[in-house]
Structure formats: structure tokens, C-alpha cells
Amino acid sequence: MKLDSTVSAVVTGGASGLGAATARALAAKGVKVAIFDLQADKGEAMAAEIGGVFCECNVMDDASVDAAFAKAREAHGQERILVNCAGTGNAIKTASRSKEDGSVKHFPIDAFNWIIQINLVGTFRCLAKSAAGMLTLDPQQDGDRGVIINTASVAAEDGQIGQAAYSASKAGVVGMTLPIARDLSGEGVRVNTILPGIFNTPLLAAAPQPVKDALAASVPFPKRLGDPTEYAHLAMTMIENGYFNGEDVRLDGAIRMAPR
């Protein structure tokens, strides 16, 4: 896909971390970028920095997503690019025994469903609505009508203890990549997914330095945390390379997560 000021994009979770890095990379190419996020202060600041527009958005809510797309399209026109970075996680064992009194409890079903609703259903909600809009566009000269990038995680393939919900949600994103790419292939809309490893994002920034050092040391090479700009670089490659379609790609320094 050719990127310039005639192209608009939506980045969910674009106020910080991987999404913010991707929003900056797109804007640097002249693309008009809409930031979808719940963090209004950070989202407004990011939009101001890149000359884009902020749209407050809860990916779990149909009306909120519809309103965000309406605002983005009013400002920039129909998007050709969607990058899904919105997501969250938790760490709860499927069933566990209390160290205090030996009582047994299971993973609360509501907590499991919450992760699925944000990471998997939220991704699909934004993706489906964006794809429907892309179908109203004329293709570019190379035949590209639109491109969608989803964010999964290495946990989709090697989830750790306590990551049943998170791994299931991200494995779902990986699993739907190829069938959605096939669904949209006749319309010239490409779909790819990135599986990031351990990245230096705001989610990890709150961890103590010794924890971050240990995580960095666990990466085979390079022995450091991933930088959000490296995620953005891969996303841009997937967007600009017209033959990149239906793929899920790990970006992880060759790490394979241990059980804990």
C-alpha cells in the first residue's frame, strides 16, 4: 500500500505503547491518523503530537466503537488502515488451593470472559466495522483497498501459568487471521497479526527494575526488552508490502516463554 496524505488510519490503543509508536510511524509517512483509546488525556496529547484526531473508544461497546469510527471518518474520511493494539491481561490460575487455609477456588468466569471480550471480541468488533467501511473505497493502483493489523502475543503459543484467559484471547486473534484474510481477499483487504514478545511498554514500566532486568536476560538475542518502535516497524512492513497477507508473525528475540 502506498502511504501518503490521501490515506487515513485508525489505531486502537493508540494513546501509548505499541499503538502510539505505530501512530507516530504512520503519521511520519503523511497518513492521517485517528487514535482510539479510553485514556482521554494521553489520547488527546498523542493526537496533538502527530496532527491526528482522538476518539474516545471502549472496544467492548458497540455504540462507543460506532461513535469513534463516525468521528474519525468525519475528520479524515474512510480509513484504509486499521491497527488493533487495544488489549489487557490478567493472571489467575484455572483452579488453585489457598496457602492460608487450603480452600479451593476456580478462575472466576466473569474475569475470564472480560479478557475475551476486550482482546478477542473487541479486536473483531473494530475489525469487522472497519472492513465494512473499507469495502466502500476504490482500490489503489496496486489493488490494495485496505489493510488490517491485529496484535496477539507470544502467549498465544506458549502461555504461562495464570494466563489461560489471556492466551485463549490471543490465540483466538491468531486463529481468525487467515479465515478473515480469506473472507476479504476478493475485496482487496489484507489482514495480518503480530505476536509481540516482552516489550518495554507502559504496562511493564510499573514493574520493579530487577524484574525487568530478569525478563530482558531471558530473551536469547538481543538480550533486552523489545522497543515499541520495532513493533511499529513490522506493522509498517505489513502495511506497505502488498504481498503480506494472512500471516501471524512472532516478534520476540527468539524467546519461548517458560511455564512461569
Secondary structure, DSSP 8 states (H G I E B T S, - for coil): ---STT-EEEEETTTSHHHHHHHHHHHHTT-EEEEEES-HHHHHHHHHHHT-EEEE--TT-HHHHHHHHHHHHHHH-S-SEEEE---------SEEE-TTT--EEE--HHHHHHHIIIIIIHHHHHHHHHHHHHTTS---TTS--EEEEEE--THHHH--TT-HHHHHHHHHHHHHHHHHHHHHGGGTEEEEEEEE-SB--HHHHTS-HHHHHHHHHTSSSS-S-B-HHHHHHHHHHHHH-TT--S-EEEESTT------
